[in-house]
Amino acid sequence: MAKNARLLLVHAHPDDETINNGATMAKYVAEGALVTLVTCTRGEEGEVLVPELSKLASIHDDELGKHREIELAAAMKVLGVTDFRFLGAPKISWRDSGMLGTEPNNRPDVFWQANLDLAAGELVKIIREVKPNVMVTYDEIGGYGHPDHIQAHRVAMRAAELASDKTFGEGDAWDIPKIYWNTIPISVIEEGISAMKEVGSDFFGAESAEDLPFAKPDELVTTLIDGEKFVEHKMAAMKAHATQISLDGPFFALSNKLGLKVWGQEFYTLVKGVKSGELDSNGRETDLFAGL
């Protein structure tokens, strides 16, 4: 890992960071890297999976966002991440947009409706402060098409562009050397689907990997971070997001079937920078900071 390694992750809602990058975050924190998480909304429109907390939902007391802040803090404590922020805070707050075509999506205060350069400008401030060597976010469809994930991708990529522009905003320009998008190779998804079928369950309702938009051809996966030593941290952090992740849901069922290792391997596609360092047998990087 590079000296003075600084990793920035841009996510849409609390829990996205743990599901996608929990092992990676814990690994790099343990190795001495500065890890900064920026979450774009508080996930106010999320489904509440804990019956006794159902009144928190947006259709009732609309207090879920505040509760998810607490869940996020608990998850970050488990992973060892001390620098986690909400985009625009404390002056600006964007609300969870809900799914496309739903009523919340039309609210003027949701992230999907945010002015792109305004939101990106808030992230530029963080980029120029932290000066990350590596940024991680979603691909252009936000992994699976949620509007907040798509917007997080747009904001992150626009902010990376603006942060390097000396004529934009305040502070010294910073060009992020390497940028990655989260991904999962089709082969891993197929293994998961097969394992779940063996125990009479399904993998998020999918019959095949092609049914899932976040499954990518294996050849597009450039980087594999082996965080197996930190998978227990990831699972504990997932449990901290109790309103969103069910203990008897597919995440933990998959762990029981394939072992915890399945959650310790996290995959990425390098979209800016050069693939570097020691490569594994599939020609993939094993360190996000390789070459820096």
C-alpha positions in Angstrom: 0.0 0.0 0.0 1.2 3.5 -0.8 2.5 5.8 2.0 0.0 8.4 3.1 -2.8 6.3 1.5 -6.1 8.2 1.4 -9.3 6.5 0.3 -12.6 8.3 -0.4 -15.8 6.4 -0.9 -19.0 8.1 -2.1 -22.3 6.3 -1.4 -26.0 7.0 -1.6 -27.5 5.7 1.7 -26.3 4.4 5.0 -25.6 0.6 4.6 -24.4 0.8 0.9 -20.9 1.4 2.1 -20.8 -1.8 4.3 -22.4 -4.0 1.7 -20.1 -2.9 -1.1 -16.9 -2.0 0.6 -17.0 -3.1 4.3 -14.0 -5.5 4.2 -12.0 -3.1 2.0 -12.6 -0.2 4.4 -11.7 -2.3 7.5 -8.6 -3.6 5.8 -7.2 -0.3 4.8 -8.0 1.3 8.2 -6.0 -1.5 9.8 -3.1 -0.9 7.4 -3.0 2.8 8.4 -4.8 4.4 5.5 -7.1 7.4 6.0 -10.5 6.3 4.9 -13.2 8.9 4.3 -16.9 8.0 3.7 -19.3 10.5 2.1 -23.0 9.5 2.2 -25.3 11.5 0.0 -28.6 10.9 1.8 -29.8 9.5 5.1 -32.0 6.9 3.5 -35.3 8.3 4.7 -37.4 6.2 2.2 -35.9 2.8 3.1 -38.0 -0.1 4.1 -38.0 -0.8 7.8 -37.3 -4.5 8.5 -37.6 -4.3 12.3 -41.3 -4.5 13.2 -41.0 -2.6 16.4 -39.4 0.3 14.6 -41.9 0.4 11.7 -43.2 3.8 12.9 -39.9 5.3 11.8 -40.9 4.9 8.1 -41.6 7.9 5.9 -45.3 6.9 5.7 -45.6 7.1 9.5 -43.4 9.4 11.7 -40.7 9.9 9.0 -37.9 9.5 11.5 -35.9 6.8 9.7 -33.2 9.1 8.5 -32.2 10.1 12.0 -32.2 6.4 13.1 -30.0 5.4 10.1 -27.5 8.1 11.1 -27.1 6.1 14.4 -26.8 2.8 12.5 -24.2 4.3 10.2 -22.1 5.5 13.2 -22.3 2.1 14.8 -21.2 0.4 11.6 -18.3 2.8 11.1 -17.2 2.1 14.7 -17.0 -1.6 13.9 -15.0 -1.0 10.7 -12.7 1.5 12.4 -13.7 4.4 10.1 -13.6 7.7 12.0 -14.1 10.2 9.1 -17.6 9.8 7.8 -19.8 12.6 6.6 -23.1 13.5 4.9 -22.7 15.4 1.7 -23.4 19.1 2.2 -23.6 18.9 6.0 -24.3 20.9 8.0 -25.7 23.5 5.7 -27.3 21.4 3.0 -29.2 18.1 3.3 -30.5 16.0 0.4 -33.3 13.5 1.1 -33.5 9.9 -0.1 -35.3 9.9 -3.5 -37.0 6.6 -3.3 -37.3 4.5 -6.5 -37.9 5.9 -9.9 -41.6 6.5 -10.6 -42.6 6.9 -6.9 -44.0 10.0 -5.3 -40.9 10.8 -3.2 -38.9 11.0 -6.4 -40.7 14.3 -7.4 -39.9 16.1 -4.2 -37.7 19.2 -4.7 -35.5 18.3 -1.7 -34.5 14.8 -2.9 -31.0 13.9 -4.1 -32.3 12.9 -7.5 -33.5 16.5 -8.0 -30.3 18.1 -6.8 -28.4 20.5 -9.0 -25.4 18.5 -10.2 -22.8 21.2 -9.9 -24.1 22.3 -6.5 -23.9 18.8 -5.1 -20.5 18.2 -6.8 -19.2 21.4 -5.5 -19.9 20.2 -1.9 -17.9 17.1 -2.7 -15.1 19.1 -4.2 -14.6 20.8 -0.8 -14.0 17.4 0.7 -11.8 16.1 -2.1 -9.5 19.2 -1.8 -9.4 18.8 2.0 -8.7 15.1 2.1 -6.7 14.8 -1.1 -7.6 11.2 -1.8 -5.3 8.9 -3.8 -8.2 6.7 -4.6 -12.0 7.3 -5.0 -14.6 4.5 -5.0 -18.2 5.0 -6.2 -20.9 3.3 -8.4 -21.0 2.8 -12.1 -23.1 4.8 -14.4 -26.3 2.9 -13.6 -25.6 3.1 -9.9 -25.1 -0.7 -9.7 -28.8 -1.5 -10.0 -30.6 1.6 -11.1 -31.6 3.3 -7.9 -31.8 7.1 -8.7 -29.7 8.0 -5.7 -27.0 5.6 -6.7 -27.0 7.0 -10.2 -26.8 10.5 -8.9 -24.0 9.6 -6.5 -22.1 8.3 -9.5 -22.7 11.5 -11.4 -21.8 13.8 -8.5 -18.7 11.8 -7.7 -17.4 11.8 -11.2 -18.3 15.5 -11.8 -16.6 16.4 -8.5 -13.4 14.6 -9.4 -13.4 16.6 -12.6 -14.1 19.9 -10.9 -11.6 19.3 -8.1 -8.8 19.2 -10.6 -9.8 22.5 -12.2 -7.7 25.3 -10.8 -10.4 27.8 -11.9 -13.2 26.2 -9.9 -14.1 27.2 -6.3 -11.7 27.6 -3.4 -8.7 25.7 -2.3 -5.9 24.0 -4.1 -6.8 21.8 -7.1 -6.5 18.1 -6.6 -6.5 15.4 -9.3 -7.5 12.0 -7.9 -5.0 9.5 -9.4 -7.2 6.4 -9.3 -11.0 6.0 -9.5 -12.8 2.7 -9.1 -16.4 1.7 -9.6 -18.0 -1.1 -7.4 -18.8 -4.3 -9.3 -19.4 -8.0 -8.9 -18.3 -10.5 -11.6 -20.9 -12.8 -13.1 -19.1 -15.9 -12.0 -19.4 -14.9 -8.3 -23.1 -14.1 -8.7 -23.7 -17.5 -10.4 -22.0 -19.3 -7.5 -24.3 -17.4 -5.1 -27.4 -18.3 -7.0 -26.5 -21.9 -7.2 -25.7 -22.1 -3.5 -29.0 -20.5 -2.5 -31.0 -22.8 -4.8 -29.5 -25.7 -3.0 -31.1 -24.6 0.2 -34.4 -23.8 -1.4 -33.9 -20.1 -1.4 -33.3 -17.4 -4.0 -30.7 -14.8 -4.6 -32.7 -11.5 -4.5 -35.3 -13.2 -6.7 -32.9 -13.8 -9.6 -32.9 -17.1 -11.6 -29.6 -16.3 -13.3 -26.8 -13.7 -13.0 -28.1 -12.0 -16.2 -31.2 -11.0 -14.2 -29.1 -8.8 -12.0 -27.8 -5.5 -13.4 -24.8 -5.3 -11.1 -23.4 -8.5 -12.4 -20.6 -7.7 -14.8 -18.6 -9.8 -17.2 -15.6 -11.2 -15.4 -13.2 -9.5 -17.9 -14.4 -6.1 -16.8 -13.3 -6.7 -13.2 -9.8 -5.2 -12.8 -9.3 -5.4 -9.1 -10.0 -7.8 -6.3 -9.5 -6.8 -2.7 -9.1 -9.8 -0.4 -10.5 -8.7 2.9 -11.1 -12.1 4.3 -9.3 -11.3 7.6 -11.9 -8.5 8.1 -15.1 -10.2 7.0 -16.2 -10.6 10.6 -16.0 -6.8 10.9 -18.1 -6.5 7.7 -20.8 -8.8 9.0 -21.0 -7.0 12.3 -21.3 -3.7 10.5 -24.1 -5.1 8.4 -25.9 -6.2 11.5 -25.6 -2.6 12.8 -27.8 -1.6 9.8 -30.6 -3.5 11.4 -33.5 -1.6 9.8 -32.2 -2.4 6.4 -30.5 -5.8 6.5 -32.4 -8.8 7.9 -30.4 -11.3 10.0 -32.3 -14.2 8.2 -32.1 -12.5 4.8 -30.1 -13.5 1.7 -26.8 -11.9 2.9 -26.5 -14.1 6.0 -28.1 -17.1 4.3 -25.4 -16.9 1.7 -22.7 -16.6 4.4 -24.0 -19.8 6.0 -23.9 -21.7 2.6 -20.7 -20.4 1.1 -18.8 -19.3 4.2 -17.9 -15.9 5.3 -15.2 -15.7 2.7 -17.8 -14.8 0.1 -18.3 -11.4 1.8 -14.5 -10.8 2.3 -13.8 -10.5 -1.5 -14.8 -7.1 -2.9 -14.5 -6.4 -6.6 -13.8 -3.2 -8.6 -13.4 -1.8 -12.0 -10.6 0.8 -12.5 -11.9 3.7 -14.6 -9.1 6.2 -14.1 -5.5 5.4 -13.6 -3.3 2.5 -14.6 -3.7 -1.1 -13.4 -0.5 -1.7 -11.4 1.3 -3.8 -8.8 1.2 -7.5 -8.2 -1.6 -9.1 -10.2 -3.5 -12.3 -9.2 -3.9 -15.3 -11.4 -6.8 -13.6 -13.2 -4.7 -10.5 -14.0 -6.5 -8.4 -11.3 -4.9 -5.9 -9.0 -4.8 -6.8 -5.4 -4.3 -3.3 -4.0 -6.4 -0.1 -4.8 -3.2 2.0 -4.1 -0.9 -0.1 -6.4 1.3 2.1 -8.5 0.9 5.2 -6.3 
